[in-house]
Amino acid sequence: MQIHPTTDDEASKPYHVEVEPRVLYIATLIQSTGASLLWPITTLYMHDELHETMTTTGIVLMGMSLMMMLGSWLGGQLFDRWHPYKAIVTAVIFATAILTTLTLQHSWPAFAGLLMLTGLADGAIYTLLNAYTATVTSRDSRQVFNMQYLFMNVGVVLGTLTVGFLFDHGAKLVFGTATAMYVIFSVLVILTFNVPGMTKQAARSAAKAARSTFKPPFLIYILLGLTFSLYLGYILWETVIATHMIALGLTTQDYSMLWTINGIVIIIGQVILNRFLADVSFKLTVLGGTTLFAISFIFLMFARTYTDFLVAFLILTVGELLASPQIPAWIDAIGNPNAKGQEQGYVTMMISFGRALGPFYGGVMIDHGSYKLLFFSIFGLLMGFSILSWLVDNRLKMAHKKARSSQ
């Protein structure tokens, strides 16, 4: 919490300019748990219950990711140019209404349309939560983003562990439980996210942004490309790698266990990492993590046993927990202070774009090449963006040093 006195009698009253970080973490946990009840069963439900083809299922999932991109952009614009509190309340109420409808009506093709609308709402929510996180100044931004990422992954673990039991009792119970989580999320947002000072600050920031001559450093665009590449590779673990493992004689239980281990490693790793973040640069955490992430795909090229896949996934997981939560914090640190919503919107857009394109890219590379070629191409893409980020960051720092020395 920050207190900003002014000379005006009415405006001189103390006001908050940030949401309490603990509230952000709890909100992220609840939303993530609700969302994680849906995505693990989407393909299974459409294929086995609604009897749609895998091609149709893939098109619907790509459409959902594209709608999340649109929602991410819209959330950023609303945060910066309209009203942060009204924006997030509108988004969560819209999401809750869609999930309520989905619980009552989940036949084809209503299911596909409602799923895409859920993607639109969730895309806006992810951006708005990140934008709220970016406004926290009472604590180190890297730690705040890291803790938010931790609670998001705890929600993923809770949701994915619960959904198997719920789905055995019918899809309606899954959708109803997800709706209940979003109802709780909505109440929490309505009661705690109305920060008076943030509204005034957002209005001032919008006015400053309109007059601003700030030019985003080229490094931001490189980091957005890096974000896209990370999630282009990450989505392969949720799609084509599962098929690859089963073709090699492994079981779906083997594959599911990898995700359980992934969640546990991320939760423990984030707690440990948070103790050392203040002493580690963005460059080292993000680019070091990306390098590990890329190396995991070299291991995948030669993976044949469960142990091979486990080692590859552990390397990827460590790389993920180093890089993923720090990219939005790095962009926030070098970006326009008057356009936090838009910048975080671009981050979530690139996440959604990578997730949307990944399955298609993986399918094309496998059909016209091989798994080895696919994995090596991801390695090359990630390392290319890592090297480019390193070089551009060095040039940016050298330019700042010259500017300071000339003053």
N, C-alpha and C positions, 0 to 999 in steps of 0.2 A: 504494500500500500504506500502511496505517495501523497503528500499534502502540498497543495499549490495555493498559497495565499495570493489574493489580488487586492487591488485598491477599491474595487467596486463593492458596495455593501452586500448585495445579493450574491455576487460571484465570490466574495471573500470567504464564504463558508467552506470548510474542508470537504473535499470530495475525492473519491477513489478514482484512479485512472487505470486500474488493472483488476482482473479477476484473481481472487485468491488461488495460488497455484494448486493447493490441495483439491479445490473444487474442480479445477480443470482436469486433474488426474482422475478423480472419481467419475466425472462426466465422460471422459474418454473411455474408461473401463466399462461403464454401462453400455455406451453406444457400441463399442467394439464387440462386447459379448453378444448383443442383439444381432449385429450384422454377421457375426461368425456363426450364427445358427443357420443362416441362409445359404452362403456360398458352398459349403461342403456337399449339400444335397441337391443343388440346382440341376446339375447334369444328370444325376441318378433319377431325380423326380421326373424330368422332362422325357428321358429315354425309357425308363421302366414303368412309370405310372401313366404318363400322358402318351406314350408310344410314338414319340417324335424321333426322327433320325438324328444321328450324331451331327450331320451337316447342319440341320435346322437348329440343333442345340448350340453349335458353335457360332452360328449367325446371331442368335439371341444374346449369347454371352458377349460377343463383340459389340453388339448394339448397346448393351448395358454399359460396357466400358466407355464407349463413345459418349453416351449420355452422362457418364460420370465426368468426362472431360468438360462437357458443356456446363454441368453443375459447378465444377471447380472454378471455371472462369466467371460464372455468374456470381458465385459466393464472394470471390475477391472483389468484383465490381461493387457489389452491394455493401460490403464492409467498408470500403474506402469512400464511396460516393453517396451512400444512403444513410444507414443507421445500423451500427454493429448489432445491437440488441434485437431490434425488429427483424434484422436479416436472419439471425440464428433461430429466433423463435418461429418465424415463418417457415424456415427449412425443416425444423424438427416436427412441427405440427403437420406439415405436408407429408413428411416421411411416415409419421404415425398414422395418418389417415390412409395412406397407400397400403401400409402393412395391415391395417384393420380390414380394408377391402380385400386384400389378398387372403386373409384368414377365412373370410366368408365366401370368396369366389376365386378358386385356383384351378379352374378347368382351362382347356386350350380354346382360343388363343388369349383369353384374358390374362392368364399367368404371364405370358411373354410381355404384354404391354405394361402390366403392373411392375414386373421386374425391371423394365427399362426406366420407368418413372422412379422406382426405388434408387436406381443408379444416379439419376439426376439429383435427387434429394441428398443422397449420401455424399456425392461429389461436392455439393455446396457445404454440407456439414463438415467434411474433412478440412476444407479450406478455411472455414470460419473458425474451427477449433485451433488450427495452426496460426491463424491471424491473431486470435486472442492470446495464444501462447507467445507470439512475437512481441506483444505489447507489455509483457512482464519485464520490469526493470529492477525489481527488488532483489532478484537473484540472477546468477550467471545464466545467460540465455542458453548456453550449451547444456547445462544441467537440467534446465526446465524442459527443453526439447527431448533430452535423453529420458527424463522421468515420464514424460508424456508417452514416448515410444515404449517404455517399459510397461506402463499400464495398458496401452493398446494391445501389447502381446500377451499380457495376462488375460485380457478379455478374449483374445483369439483362442488361447488354451482352454479357458472355461467353456467357450461356445462350442469348440470342436469336440471337447470331451463329452459335453451334454447332448449334442445333437444326435449321436448314435442311439442313445437310449430313447430319446423323444421320438425319433423317426420310426422306431419299432412299433410305436403306438399310433402312427399315422402322421401324415404331413401337416394336417390341420393343427395338431398340437405344437409342431415346430413353429408354424407361422404365428400361432396364438402366443407362444412364449416370446418370440421375437417382438411382437407387438407390445406385450407387457413390458419388456425391457425399454422399448422406445417411449412408452407412457411415463415410466419412471424418469427416463432421460429428459423428457419434455418438462416434467414438473421441476426437476433440478435446474434446468436452464431458465425457465420462467422465474423461479424464485431467486436465483443467485447471479445471473449474468447481466442484470440491469445495473451497469456501472455508470453513474451519472457523468463522472469526469471523462469517461471514454467517449461518450457522445460528443461532448464539447471538444475534446481533443481530436476526434475524427473530423469534425466540421472544420477545425483549424487546419488539419493536415490536408483536407480536400482543397481548401483555399490555397494553401501553399503549393500543393501539387499542380494546381492550375497555372500558377505563376512560375513554377520551377523550371530551371534550365538543366536540371540534373540529367546526366546521360549515364545509363547503367553501364558499368564496366563490362567489357567483353567476357570476362570471367564468368559472369552470371549465366550467359548463354551456353558456355562450355559446361558449367555445372548442371544446367537443365538437360543438356545432351547426355551427360553422365548419368543423371537420374533415369532418363529414358532407357539407357543401355542396361542399367542394373535391373530394372523391372522387366525388360525384354528377356533377360536371362533368367530372372527369378520365376516368371510365370511358366517357364519350361518344366520346372519341378512339379508344378501343379497339373501339367498336361502330358507332354510327350515322354517325359522321363518315367512316368508311371507305366506307360505302355512298354517302354524299353526294358524296364526291370522285369515285368511280367513275362515278356518275350524271352528273357534270359533264364526263366525258371523260378524267379522269386515270387512271393505271394503278396496279395493286397495287404495282409497283416504286416509284412515286412515294410511295405511302403508307408502304411499308417504310423508305424512306430517311429519312422524318421521324423515325422512332424511333431510327435510328442517330445522327442529328444530335442528338436529344434526349439520348441517353446521353452523347455526347461533351461537350455543353454542360454537363450536370450535373456530370460528373467534373471538368472544368476549372474550372467556377464554384465548386464546393465547396472546391477547393484554394485559390482566391483568397479566397473568403469567410472561410475559417477564420483568415486573417491579421487580420481586422478585427472578428470577432464580439465580442470582449471590450469593445469601445468602442461597440457598438450595442445599443439596448434591444430587448427582446422585442417590444414594441409596434411599433416601427419595422420590424423584419424581418418579423414575421408579417403585420401589417396592410398594410404596403407591398407585400409579396409577394402577398397576397390581392387587393389592388387591381389589380396587374398581371395576375394570373390572370383576374380578372373582365373587364378591358379586352380581353383576347384574344378573348372571346366576342362583343364588339362588332365586332371585326375579322372574325370568322367570319360575321357576318350579311351581309357584303358580299363575302366571298371567292368568287372564280370561277376564278382561275388558280393554278398551283402556287406561284408566288411569294407570292400572297395567303395561302395556307394555311401556307407556310413562315414568313412573318412572324408570323402568329397563333400558331403553335406555338412559335416562339422566345420570344415575349412570355410565353406560358403557362409555358414551361420555366423562364425566369428567375424568374417568380413562384413556381413550385413549389419551386425550390431555396432560395428565401428563406423561404417559409412552412412547408413540410411538416416539415423536421427540427426546427424551433424550437417547434412547437406542443407536442409531448410534453415538451420541456425547460421551457417556460413553465408548463405544468400542474404539472410536478414542483416548480417553484420556489414556487408558491403553494398547493400541495396539502398534504395530511396526510402528514408525514414517516413516519408509521407505517402507511401504506397505499399504498406505491409500486406494488405489484403490481396492486391493484385499479384505481388511477387509470390506469396504462398499459394495463390491460385495456380500460377504457372507450374509450381512444383508438383501439385497434385494432378494437374493436367498431364504432365509428362509421365507420372506414375500410371495413370489410366491409359495413356497412349501406348506405353510399353506393354501393359497387360493386354490391351486390345490387339496389338499387332503380333505379339509373341507366338500364340498358337498357330496363326497363319504362316508366319515366317518359319517356324519349326516344321510345319507340314511340308512347305515347299522345299526346304533344304533336305529333308529326309527323302521326299519323293524323287528329287532330281540330284541328290548327292548321297549323303550318308549321315549317321549320327556323329561320326568323328568330325566331318566337315562342319556340321552345325555347331558342335561344341567349340571347335577351334575358331569359328567365325565370331562367336560370343567373346572368347578370350581376346581376340584381336581388337574387337570394338571397344571393350572395356579398357584395355591397355592403351589404345589410341587416345581415348578421352582422358585417361589418367595422365599420360605424358603431356598432352596439350594443356591440361589444367595446371600442371606443375610449371610449364614454361610461361604461360600467361600470368600466373600468380607472381612469378619472379619478376617479370617485366613490370607488372603493376607496382610491386614494392620498390623497384628501382626508380620508377617514375615519381613515386611519392618522396623518396629520399632526395632526388634532384630538386623537386619542388620546394622541399623544406630548406635545403642548403642554399637555394637562390634567394630565399626571403631574408 
